[in-house]
Amino acid sequence: MTDPAPHRAEIVVDLAAIRHNVRVLKDLVSVDRPVRLMTVVKADGYGHGMAEAAAAARAGGADWLGVATIDEALALRGAGDRGPLLCWLSAPGDDFAGAVAADVEVTAYSVAELDEIAAVGGARVQLKVDTGLSRGGAPRDAWAALFAAAVAHEAAGRVRVTGIWSHFAASDEPAHPANDQQEAAFREALALAGQAGLDPEVAHLANSAAALLRPSSHFDLVRCGIASYGLDPAPGASPRVGLRPAMSVRARLVMSKAIAAGDGVSYGHTWHAPEDTTVGVVPAGYGEGVPRAAGNTAAVWVDDSLRPIRGRVCMDQFVVDLHGELPPPGTEVVLFGPGDRGEPTAQDWAEATGTISYEIVTRLGGRLVRRYVDSDATEGTPR
Ligand SMILES: *Cc1c(COP(=O)(O)O)cnc(C)c1O
C-alpha cells in the first residue's frame, strides 16, 4: 500500500488479509479432523466494517459468523449474508421474532431467556453455560434446570437446540489454571446436556487464543475474532502462523515547522523540546478514537522513520517530532499498519497505551474515512 492517502485521515482495510487469515485459521484447526470456523464480526468487525469483514470472511471459508447483538445480526442479513449466524447478547424484550424470521441463531443464558425465545416459536437456539468466566451464561447450579427447560421446549416443538457453548477467561495465558478448569467444566456440561436428552449440532468453547494455543478446546467449532483481522490474541505466546494485519490507519500531514529548545508542545505543555527541532501536525485525535493515552508514548511513521508523538493527543489532532526535517503538508503519516515497512502496528500502539490491540482497532472511527483495498488484486501476488 504505497499509494498516497487520498483522505485527510483514513482507515484502510485489506480484504485479502482477512480472507488469508480466515483460511489460515481454518486450516490450522482442521489438521486432524474437520473443525468449523466462526469469524466474529461484532462491534463493526472490530472496527474493520462488519459487512465487508463478513463478506471477506465467508470468501476465506468461514462456516459461521458470530456477533453480539440481534441488531448486528439483522444488519448482516440486510447486507446480504445468508449463512449460519449466531448472536449471544440479548436483553429482555429484544427482537427474537426478527432474529428467527431472519434465520439468526440466538443464545439463551437462563430459563427466563429461553422461555422468551421459545414463545416466538421456531427458534434455533444455543445454550451458553458459564464455566468460570463469571460473565454471561448459566452458572453451574443452573445447568440442569436450563437443560431440562430446553428439552421440554424442544419436545413441544417450540425451539431446536442447536448448540451448547462457553467462553474462556484466560486463553491468552496458556498456563493459566482457569483454562484446564473451564475445559473440564465444559465437558461436564456437555455430558449433563446429553443425559438430559439434548443433542446439539455444535459444542464450542475456543476464541482466537484457544484456537491457536489449545487444540483440546476446539470441539466442533472455534470462534475467531481478533486473529481474523491479523492481530495476535496472545502476544508472546502465540505460534507464528502467518497472520496479516488487515487494518492500516493513515493521515496526511497538515503542517510542519520549527520549534525552539524549551518550547512546550500541545495542551498543558506536557513535553518541552530539549533542543531545537521540527514538529508536524497530524489531523486525527481522540475524536477519531486515537487514544489520548498515546500522548508522549506512541509513535507514527513519516518518511520511513518513527516519529514520536509529543505532548497530549487533542480531539482533532496531535503533534509529532520530525527531528529537524520539514516534510511538506500532505506527506503520508502511517499511525499503524501491518509493520512490513517498519511502521508501528496496532500491537505497538496497544503496548504504548496500556491496552490490547482489540481496543486500538475497535475504537477507531469518528471522522476517519474507511477505505477497502484488496492486496491480492492490486498487487497481483499475495505477500
Ligand atoms: C468476542 C468474542 C469472541 C472472539 O474473541 P477473540 O479473542 O477476538 O477471538 C468469541 N466468543 C465470544 C463469546 C465473544 O464475545
The ligand as an SDF file (V2000), in Angstrom:
LIG
                    3D

 15 15  0  0  0  0  0  0  0  0999 V2000
  -15.7050  -11.5200   21.0580 C   0  0  0  0  0  0  0  0  0  0  0  0
  -15.9380  -12.9610   21.2990 C   0  0  0  0  0  0  0  0  0  0  0  0
  -15.1640  -13.9390   20.6480 C   0  0  0  0  0  0  0  0  0  0  0  0
  -13.9500  -13.6090   19.8250 C   0  0  0  0  0  0  0  0  0  0  0  0
  -12.8430  -13.4530   20.6760 O   0  0  0  0  0  0  0  0  0  0  0  0
  -11.3660  -13.2230   20.0670 P   0  0  0  0  0  0  0  0  0  0  0  0
  -10.4930  -13.2170   21.2500 O   0  0  0  0  0  0  0  0  0  0  0  0
  -11.4260  -11.8970   19.3780 O   0  0  0  0  0  0  0  0  0  0  0  0
  -11.1300  -14.3390   19.1280 O   0  0  0  0  0  0  0  0  0  0  0  0
  -15.5140  -15.2580   20.7980 C   0  0  0  0  0  0  0  0  0  0  0  0
  -16.5670  -15.6090   21.5600 N   0  0  0  0  0  0  0  0  0  0  0  0
  -17.3130  -14.6940   22.2240 C   0  0  0  0  0  0  0  0  0  0  0  0
  -18.4340  -15.1530   23.0580 C   0  0  0  0  0  0  0  0  0  0  0  0
  -17.0160  -13.3520   22.1300 C   0  0  0  0  0  0  0  0  0  0  0  0
  -17.7540  -12.4700   22.7980 O   0  0  0  0  0  0  0  0  0  0  0  0
  1  2  1  0
  2  3  1  0
  2 14  2  0
  3  4  1  0
  3 10  2  0
  4  5  1  0
  5  6  1  0
  6  7  2  0
  6  8  1  0
  6  9  1  0
 10 11  1  0
 11 12  2  0
 12 13  1  0
 12 14  1  0
 14 15  1  0
M  END
$$$$
